[in-house]
């Protein structure tokens, strides 16, 4: 999985998003401030298609309306506005059309400046993008690749808002817990990932290990121009990747792992390779 999957393109000419504090919105009237914000808002370099081609199958999505804009268009957002959600969904669907056995998870987990009419607009966009590819809510343990292939379904949508109850193809957010370490310290992060795996529900939910470091205000103040990638990610990714290599998938093991800048190391290939351990288990059991 990728963290803030859509943030490869954010618009430093747009107004600051409603996910930011009032003080930052005031500061961001200065264009230099928005340029600095962009350095800290971008967590991925690759487009949706490039991420998909690189093996990413879980997408972490934050969305917002544009206050003051006529209509109900919804955009991706991380400090600054990204592309229209509709354009991203179409790009993902094109990949799925070309790869009918691939399955993806779209996790809509933060919503800003959206009332019910915005939600219904977005949900209808999701439905018209994927149509029969959408997998209806089911017992998590039933949803194997074989199950999806037989039904010709390819997309699971997780929707962290009460309106999920009105649509059979929206999975509740509590089926996709993603505990967040909220630290700049790689050792604390790895300890947190270990602890949350031990506390993972044995059955009934997916599970996201967020292998990401989060800058504090003072981190940003100290390294304004360097940005997220050069300050936190480059230095710590090899250590995070070593943790990933030591994991086992399956019950009480890792399930979905997300990272920033997924192309900087062999992140996707390393996560995918963990599945070989399950195959080895199957062979030894038989």
QUIQUI-V77477 format. One record per pair of residues at least 24 apart in sequence whose ideal C-beta (glycine too) atoms are under 10 Angstrom apart, sorted by the first residue. I is the first residue (numbers start at 1). J is the second residue. If there is no record, write none. Layout:
((I J) (I J))
This chain:
((1 51) (1 56) (1 57) (1 58) (1 59) (1 60) (1 104) (1 105) (1 107) (1 178) (1 208) (1 209) (1 210) (1 211) (1 255) (1 256) (1 257) (1 258) (1 259) (1 262) (1 267) (1 268) (1 271) (2 43) (2 44) (2 46) (2 48) (2 51) (2 54) (2 56) (2 57) (2 58) (2 59) (2 60) (2 212) (2 258) (2 259) (2 260) (2 261) (2 262) (2 263) (2 267) (2 268) (3 43) (3 44) (3 58) (3 59) (3 60) (3 78) (3 178) (3 180) (3 208) (3 210) (3 211) (3 212) (3 214) (3 258) (3 259) (3 260) (3 261) (3 262) (4 41) (4 42) (4 43) (4 44) (4 59) (4 60) (4 61) (4 62) (4 76) (4 77) (4 78) (4 79) (4 82) (4 110) (4 212) (4 258) (4 260) (5 43) (5 44) (5 46) (5 47) (5 48) (5 51) (5 56) (5 58) (5 59) (5 60) (5 61) (5 62) (5 76) (5 78) (5 82) (5 88) (5 92) (5 106) (5 107) (5 258) (5 262) (6 43) (6 44) (6 47) (6 48) (6 51) (6 59) (6 60) (6 61) (6 62) (6 63) (6 75) (6 76) (6 77) (6 78) (6 82) (6 83) (6 85) (6 88) (7 38) (7 41) (7 42) (7 43) (7 44) (7 45) (7 60) (7 62) (7 76) (7 77) (7 78) (7 79) (7 80) (7 82) (7 228) (7 260) (8 42) (8 43) (8 44) (8 45) (8 46) (8 47) (8 48) (8 50) (8 51) (8 76) (8 82) (8 83) (8 261) (9 38) (9 42) (9 44) (9 45) (9 47) (9 76) (9 80) (9 81) (9 82) (9 83) (9 88) (10 34) (10 37) (10 38) (10 41) (10 42) (10 43) (10 75) (10 76) (10 77) (10 78) (10 79) (10 80) (10 81) (10 82) (10 83) (11 38) (11 75) (11 80) (11 81) (11 82) (11 83) (12 36) (12 37) (12 38) (12 39) (12 41) (12 42) (12 79) (12 80) (12 81) (13 38) (13 80) (13 81) (14 66) (14 75) (14 77) (14 80) (14 81) (14 82) (15 66) (15 67) (15 68) (15 69) (15 80) (15 81) (16 41) (16 77) (16 79) (16 80) (16 81) (17 41) (17 62) (17 64) (17 66) (17 67) (17 75) (17 76) (17 77) (17 78) (17 79) (17 80) (17 81) (17 82) (17 112) (17 113) (18 64) (18 65) (18 66) (18 67) (18 77) (18 81) (18 112) (18 113) (18 114) (19 62) (19 64) (19 77) (19 78) (19 79) (19 80) (19 110) (19 111) (19 112) (19 113) (20 77) (20 78) (20 79) (20 80) (20 112) (24 79) (24 217) (28 79) (28 80) (32 224) (33 224) (34 79) (34 80) (35 225) (36 220) (36 224) (36 225) (36 227) (37 78) (37 79) (37 80) (37 220) (37 227) (38 78) (38 79) (38 80) (38 227) (39 220) (39 223) (39 224) (39 225) (39 226) (39 227) (39 228) (39 229) (39 230) (39 231) (40 78) (40 79) (40 80) (40 215) (40 219) (40 220) (40 223) (40 224) (40 226) (40 227) (40 228) (40 229) (40 231) (40 232) (41 77) (41 78) (41 79) (41 80) (41 81) (41 82) (41 227) (41 228) (42 78) (42 79) (42 80) (42 82) (42 227) (42 228) (42 229) (42 260) (42 261) (43 78) (43 212) (43 228) (43 229) (43 233) (43 258) (43 259) (43 260) (43 261) (43 262) (44 78) (44 229) (44 259) (44 260) (44 261) (44 262) (44 263) (45 229) (45 260) (45 261) (45 262) (45 263) (45 264) (46 261) (46 262) (46 263) (47 83) (47 88) (47 91) (48 83) (48 87) (48 88) (48 89) (48 90) (48 91) (48 92) (48 94) (48 95) (48 104) (49 91) (49 92) (49 94) (49 95) (50 262) (50 263) (51 92) (51 95) (51 262) (51 263) (51 268) (52 91) (52 92) (52 94) (52 95) (52 96) (52 98) (52 99) (52 102) (52 104) (53 95) (53 99) (53 268) (54 262) (54 263) (54 266) (54 267) (54 268) (54 269) (55 262) (55 266) (55 267) (55 268) (55 269) (55 270) (55 271) (55 272) (56 104) (56 258) (56 259) (56 262) (56 263) (56 267) (56 268) (56 271) (57 102) (57 103) (57 104) (57 105) (57 256) (57 268) (57 271) (57 272) (58 104) (58 105) (58 106) (58 107) (58 156) (58 158) (58 176) (58 178) (58 206) (58 208) (58 255) (58 256) (58 257) (58 258) (58 271) (59 88) (59 92) (59 104) (59 105) (59 106) (59 107) (59 108) (59 258) (60 105) (60 106) (60 107) (60 108) (60 109) (60 110) (60 158) (60 176) (60 178) (60 208) (60 210) (60 212) (60 256) (60 258) (61 85) (61 88) (61 89) (61 106) (61 107) (61 108) (61 109) (61 110) (61 111) (61 157) (61 158) (61 160) (62 107) (62 108) (62 109) (62 110) (62 111) (62 112) (63 88) (63 108) (63 109) (63 110) (63 111) (63 112) (63 113) (63 114) (63 118) (63 119) (63 122) (64 110) (64 111) (64 112) (64 113) (64 114) (64 118) (65 111) (65 112) (65 113) (65 114) (65 115) (65 117) (65 118) (65 121) (65 122) (66 113) (67 112) (67 113) (68 113) (69 113) (71 118) (71 121) (72 114) (72 115) (72 117) (72 118) (72 119) (72 120) (72 121) (72 122) (72 124) (72 125) (73 118) (73 121) (73 122) (73 125) (74 108) (74 111) (74 112) (74 113) (74 114) (74 118) (74 119) (74 121) (74 122) (74 125) (75 112) (77 110) (77 111) (77 112) (77 113) (78 110) (84 125) (85 121) (85 122) (85 125) (85 126) (85 129) (86 121) (86 122) (86 125) (86 126) (86 128) (86 129) (88 129) (89 122) (89 125) (89 126) (89 128) (89 129) (89 130) (89 155) (90 125) (90 128) (90 129) (91 129) (92 129) (92 130) (92 154) (92 155) (93 128) (93 129) (93 130) (93 131) (93 133) (93 154) (93 155) (95 154) (96 129) (96 130) (96 133) (96 154) (96 155) (97 133) (97 154) (99 154) (100 133) (100 149) (100 152) (100 154) (101 145) (101 148) (101 149) (101 152) (101 154) (102 145) (102 148) (102 154) (102 155) (103 133) (103 135) (103 143) (103 144) (103 145) (103 147) (103 148) (103 149) (103 153) (103 154) (103 155) (103 156) (104 130) (104 133) (104 154) (104 155) (104 156) (104 157) (105 135) (105 155) (105 156) (105 157) (105 158) (105 171) (105 176) (105 206) (105 208) (105 256) (106 130) (106 134) (106 155) (106 156) (106 157) (106 158) (106 159) (106 171) (107 156) (107 157) (107 158) (107 159) (107 160) (107 171) (107 173) (107 175) (107 176) (107 178) (107 206) (107 208) (107 256) (107 258) (108 157) (108 158) (108 159) (108 160) (108 161) (108 164) (108 170) (108 173) (108 176) (109 158) (109 159) (109 160) (109 161) (109 173) (109 176) (109 178) (109 208) (110 160) (110 161) (111 159) (111 160) (111 161) (111 163) (114 161) (116 161) (116 162) (116 163) (116 166) (119 159) (119 161) (119 162) (119 163) (119 164) (119 166) (119 167) (120 163) (120 166) (120 167) (122 159) (122 161) (122 163) (123 157) (123 159) (123 161) (123 163) (123 164) (123 166) (123 167) (123 169) (123 170) (124 167) (126 155) (126 157) (126 159) (126 167) (126 169) (126 170) (127 157) (127 167) (127 169) (127 170) (129 155) (130 154) (130 155) (130 157) (130 169) (131 155) (131 169) (133 169) (134 167) (134 168) (134 169) (134 170) (135 168) (135 169) (135 171) (136 167) (136 168) (136 169) (136 170) (136 171) (137 164) (137 165) (137 167) (137 168) (137 169) (137 170) (137 171) (137 172) (137 175) (138 168) (138 171) (139 203) (139 204) (140 171) (140 175) (140 176) (140 201) (140 203) (140 204) (140 205) (140 206) (141 203) (141 204) (141 251) (143 171) (143 206) (156 206) (158 206) (158 208) (171 205) (171 206) (172 205) (174 201) (174 204) (174 205) (175 201) (175 204) (175 205) (175 206) (175 207) (176 205) (176 206) (176 207) (176 208) (176 255) (176 256) (177 201) (177 205) (177 206) (177 207) (177 208) (177 255) (178 206) (178 207) (178 208) (178 209) (178 210) (178 256) (178 258) (179 207) (179 208) (179 209) (179 210) (180 208) (180 210) (180 212) (180 214) (181 209) (181 210) (181 211) (181 212) (181 213) (181 214) (182 210) (182 212) (182 213) (182 214) (182 216) (183 212) (183 213) (183 214) (183 216) (184 213) (184 214) (184 215) (184 216) (184 218) (184 219) (184 231) (184 232) (184 236) (185 213) (185 236) (186 211) (186 213) (186 232) (186 235) (186 236) (186 237) (186 238) (186 239) (186 240) (186 243) (187 236) (187 239) (188 213) (189 213) (189 214) (189 236) (189 239) (189 240) (189 243) (190 236) (190 239) (190 240) (190 242) (190 243) (190 246) (193 240) (193 243) (193 244) (193 247) (193 254) (193 257) (194 243) (194 247) (197 247) (197 248) (197 252) (197 253) (197 254) (197 255) (198 252) (199 252) (200 251) (200 252) (200 253) (200 254) (200 255) (201 251) (201 252) (202 251) (202 252) (203 251) (205 255) (206 255) (206 256) (207 252) (207 253) (207 254) (207 255) (207 256) (207 257) (208 254) (208 255) (208 256) (208 257) (208 258) (209 243) (209 244) (209 247) (209 253) (209 254) (209 255) (209 256) (209 257) (209 258) (209 259) (209 271) (210 256) (210 257) (210 258) (210 259) (210 260) (211 236) (211 237) (211 240) (211 241) (211 243) (211 244) (211 254) (211 257) (211 258) (211 259) (211 260) (211 267) (211 271) (212 236) (212 240) (212 258) (212 259) (212 260) (212 261) (213 237) (213 240) (213 260) (214 260) (228 260) (228 261) (229 260) (229 261) (229 264) (232 260) (233 259) (233 260) (233 261) (233 264) (233 265) (234 261) (234 264) (234 265) (236 260) (237 261) (237 262) (237 264) (237 265) (237 267) (238 264) (238 265) (240 265) (240 267) (241 265) (241 266) (241 267) (241 270) (241 271) (242 270) (244 270) (244 271) (244 273) (244 274) (245 270) (245 271) (245 273) (245 274) (246 274) (247 271) (247 274) (247 277) (248 274) (248 277) (248 278) (248 281) (249 274) (249 275) (249 276) (249 277) (249 278) (249 281) (250 274) (250 275) (250 277) (250 278) (250 281) (253 277) (253 278))
